[in-house]
């Protein structure tokens, strides 16, 4: 089974479309950018999959690893309110 969805519909219903993809439905995200039509497949990635690393460049994998190490050391910022999140984002 396959489902084609616009970017606006995906934004409004992300959970539903991700649940469909996780259940094995092919979810195709379609957009038009500067008059050019583009399509993207929403595909679940299983960490146990042998091809897991092939989804990411070595640079992205390195950045993810550094981020995980920072989180393990407690070097994180926790935002409990919208205002805290807005303040954090504005400070970047």
N, C-alpha and C positions, 0 to 999 in steps of 0.2 A: 504494500500500500504506500502511496506517495501523497504528500500534502504540499501545496505551493502557497506561500504566505508573503504578504508585503511587509516591508520593514515596520510600518506603522502598526499593523496588526500584531506583529511579533513583539513590539515594545509593550503593547497593551496586554498581551496574553503569553508572556514568556514561559511561565510555569507550565501551562498547558502544552505548548509546543515542545518544550524540553522533555516533558513526560512522554509525549508521543515518540520522540526520537529515542528515548531510553527504552521504550517498549518495542522498538524495531521498525517504526514507521519512518520512511524516508521523508525528512522535512527539508524543503528547499526554500531558502529565503531569497526573495527577488527584490531588486531595487533598480531605479533609473537614476543615474548620476551624470549630470551634464549631457543629457540626451542619450547616454549610453546605457543599455540594459546589462545588468550583471546578476549572476546567480551564485548562491553559496549553499553548501550542504551543512546542515546541523548534524554532527556526528558525535555520539558519546565516545569518550576515550577511557579505556580501562587500563589502569596502572599495571596490571598483570600482563597486558598485551605486549608481545615481543616487539611490536612496532611503535610502542609508546614514544620512544625518543625521536622517532622519525617525524613526529608532528611539530617538533620545536627545533629551532636552530641551536647550535652550541652556546651562542651568546644568551639566548633566552633561558636555556637550562641552567647556565651559570648564575644568571640573575635570580632565578627561582630558588636555587640552592642557597645563595647568600641570604635571600629573604627568609627562608625557612630557618636558617641558623640564627638570624636576628630575632625571629619570633621565639625560638627555643631559649634564647638568652633573656627574653622578656623585653626586648627593645621594640616595643610596639606602642601605638597610641590608640586608646579606646575612646570612642565618641559615643556618649549615651543619649545625646539629644541632637536635633537638627541644627541647633545653634552651634554646638561644639563642632559638628562636622563642617558647617559653613566656615567657622573661624579657622579650622585646620586647613581647609582647601584654599582659603584666601591668603594664608600665611606661606603657601608654597611658592 
